[in-house]
Amino acid sequence: MWRYAPGWHGWLARVSPGTGAAQVAAGLRVGDFFPSCRLVWLRAKQDAAYLGMPAAAGSLALRQVPADYLLVELFNEYCQLCQKETPVYNQLFKRIQDDLRLARRMKIIGLGVGSSNRQVAKFRRQRGVLFPLFADHRREVFDCLGQPELPVLYLLKRHGHAGFRLVFQHTGHLSDLARFIDTLVKLVTRP
């Protein structure tokens, strides 16, 4: 593995000239629908069991996840902050699982931006990620979201059969996990 000193956005600008900040879409706003996407199972049996879904098909549509809330992390395997945040996100996953107010209503997944299925599986194995990860190999979801700074977390709320809408977004380092959990609880339990 190699590191590109200018980081993810520097690399993206190098391989995709003309995708600078001025040309990037404004991104997702609170109340907007999260992009519809199909995701390929990487550990079908385990991940489907966690998400409460059948794993018979080779892929799932995000809107099919039977949860009231979905916490979606976007990361890249070469992003140094994404790598450093992995233990924090594992702690977040454990705290969500331990809090009945959240565990019954919320699931967490990660999307590897620009990574193949194989790269995401390797990242999960090497970093010991506890929650399901999927690949956004062609950066389709990432581009629909306006190419946000990584890592980024999106809290989504189910909106009937139409899919999930954005409720809350957090970008960068998750410095105060307890405070973040409190924010999640408030958002999930408010009327």
DOVO-910520 format. One record per residue (C-alpha): residue in one letter; x negated, y negated, z. Coordinates in steps of 0.2 Angstrom, whole numbers, padded with zeros to 4 digits, always signed. Layout:
aXYZ
...
END
This chain:
m+0000+0000+0000
w-0006-0018-0004
r-0001-0035+0003
y+0002-0050-0008
a-0004-0065+0002
p+0009-0077-0005
g+0022-0065+0002
w+0038-0058-0006
h+0044-0075-0014
g+0027-0078-0021
w+0026-0061-0029
l+0044-0063-0036
a+0039-0080-0044
r+0024-0071-0051
v+0033-0056-0059
s+0049-0066-0063
p+0044-0084-0068
g+0058-0096-0068
t+0067-0089-0053
g+0061-0103-0042
a+0072-0110-0028
a+0080-0123-0039
q+0087-0110-0050
v+0093-0098-0037
a+0111-0098-0033
a+0117-0106-0017
g+0120-0089-0009
l+0134-0081+0001
r+0144-0093+0013
v+0155-0088+0028
g+0171-0082+0021
d+0164-0076+0004
f+0165-0058-0001
f+0149-0048+0000
p+0145-0042-0018
s+0153-0025-0022
c+0139-0012-0025
r+0137+0007-0026
l+0123+0014-0015
v+0115+0031-0018
w+0114+0042-0002
l+0096+0045+0003
r+0100+0056+0018
a+0118+0061+0014
k+0123+0072+0028
q+0116+0062+0042
d+0120+0045+0035
a+0138+0050+0030
a+0141+0057+0047
y+0135+0040+0055
l+0146+0030+0043
g+0161+0042+0045
m+0161+0046+0027
p+0161+0062+0016
a+0144+0064+0008
a+0151+0075-0006
a+0148+0062-0019
g+0130+0056-0023
s+0134+0038-0020
l+0146+0027-0010
a+0154+0010-0013
l+0150-0002+0001
r+0169-0006+0003
q+0173+0012+0006
v+0163+0012+0023
p+0177+0014+0036
a+0171+0001+0048
d+0179-0015+0054
y+0162-0024+0054
l+0146-0020+0044
l+0129-0027+0048
v+0118-0027+0033
e+0100-0030+0033
l+0090-0034+0018
f+0071-0030+0018
n+0057-0027+0007
e+0044-0014+0011
y+0029-0026+0007
c+0037-0040+0017
q+0026-0041+0033
l+0039-0049+0044
c+0051-0035+0038
q+0039-0022+0044
k+0036-0031+0061
e+0055-0032+0063
t+0058-0013+0061
p+0056-0009+0080
v+0068-0024+0084
y+0081-0018+0072
n+0080-0001+0079
q+0083-0008+0096
l+0098-0018+0089
f+0105-0001+0082
k+0103+0007+0099
r+0111-0008+0108
i+0126-0007+0096
q+0128+0011+0099
d+0127+0009+0118
d+0140-0005+0118
l+0158+0002+0116
r+0165-0014+0110
l+0153-0014+0095
a+0150+0005+0092
r+0168+0008+0089
r+0170-0006+0076
m+0153-0009+0068
k+0140+0000+0058
i+0123-0005+0052
i+0114-0002+0036
g+0098-0008+0027
l+0095-0012+0009
g+0078-0011+0002
v+0076-0026-0011
g+0067-0021-0026
s+0062-0004-0019
s+0066+0013-0027
n+0075+0027-0018
r+0058+0036-0015
q+0050+0020-0008
v+0065+0017+0004
a+0065+0035+0010
k+0046+0033+0013
f+0048+0017+0022
r+0062+0024+0033
r+0051+0039+0037
q+0035+0030+0041
r+0043+0016+0051
g+0055+0027+0060
v+0071+0018+0055
l+0086+0025+0064
f+0100+0018+0053
p+0105+0022+0035
l+0094+0014+0022
f+0098+0012+0004
a+0089+0005-0012
d+0093-0011-0021
h+0081-0006-0034
r+0086-0019-0048
r+0088-0032-0035
e+0107-0034-0040
v+0113-0037-0023
f+0099-0048-0018
d+0101-0059-0034
c+0120-0060-0030
l+0116-0066-0013
g+0105-0080-0020
q+0089-0072-0017
p+0088-0076+0002
e+0073-0076+0013
l+0068-0059+0020
p+0072-0051+0032
v+0090-0056+0033
l+0105-0049+0042
y+0123-0051+0036
l+0138-0048+0048
l+0153-0043+0037
k+0171-0041+0042
r+0183-0029+0033
h+0196-0038+0022
g+0208-0025+0018
h+0204-0014+0003
a+0196-0029-0006
g+0180-0027+0004
f+0170-0036+0017
r+0168-0055+0020
l+0153-0064+0027
v+0156-0069+0046
f+0138-0073+0051
q+0121-0073+0044
h+0103-0073+0053
t+0087-0075+0043
g+0069-0071+0049
h+0063-0065+0066
l+0076-0059+0078
s+0068-0067+0094
d+0081-0065+0107
l+0090-0048+0105
a+0101-0050+0120
r+0108-0067+0113
f+0110-0059+0096
i+0120-0045+0104
d+0131-0057+0114
t+0134-0067+0097
l+0140-0050+0089
v+0151-0046+0104
k+0159-0063+0103
l+0162-0062+0084
v+0169-0044+0085
t+0180-0047+0100
r+0188-0064+0096
p+0206-0064+0091
END
